[in-house]
Amino acid sequence: MSTPPPRFIAYERVSTARQGQSGLGLEAQRVTIDDFARSRGAEESLFRKAVEPSA
């Protein structure tokens, strides 16, 4: 029997518009997470997003 591929859960978060514009936004996080998961042999990932206003 073969070993199932690893599974990952990722949490993406930005709290300011500036963070999103700095290249650290949700899209950049998603690419980084996807690359990491694929490098570890994962076939898919579960994502959760949080966009929170700054205080």
C-alpha positions in Angstrom: 0.0 0.0 0.0 1.3 3.4 -0.9 1.6 6.4 1.5 -1.0 9.1 0.8 0.4 12.5 -0.1 0.8 15.0 2.8 -2.0 17.5 3.3 -1.5 21.1 4.5 -3.8 23.7 5.9 -2.8 27.3 5.3 -4.0 30.5 6.9 -3.5 33.7 4.9 -3.9 37.1 6.6 -3.4 40.7 5.9 -4.3 43.5 8.2 -3.6 46.6 6.3 -3.9 47.8 2.7 -0.3 48.7 2.8 0.7 45.1 3.5 -1.3 44.0 0.5 0.4 46.6 -1.7 3.9 45.7 -0.4 4.0 42.3 -2.1 3.1 40.5 1.1 -0.6 40.3 0.2 -2.9 37.3 -0.1 -1.9 36.4 -3.7 1.8 36.4 -2.8 1.1 34.3 0.3 -0.9 31.8 -1.8 1.9 31.4 -4.3 4.5 30.8 -1.5 2.2 28.3 0.2 1.4 26.4 -3.0 5.1 26.2 -3.9 6.0 24.9 -0.4 3.2 22.3 -0.4 4.1 21.1 -3.9 7.8 20.8 -2.9 6.7 18.5 -0.2 4.6 16.3 -2.5 1.1 17.6 -1.5 -1.5 17.5 -4.2 -3.8 20.2 -2.8 -4.1 22.5 0.2 -7.0 23.9 2.2 -6.9 27.7 2.5 -8.5 30.1 5.0 -8.3 33.9 4.5 -8.5 36.7 6.9 -8.6 40.4 5.9 -8.6 42.4 9.1 -8.8 46.2 9.4 -5.9 47.7 11.3 -6.5 49.2 14.7 
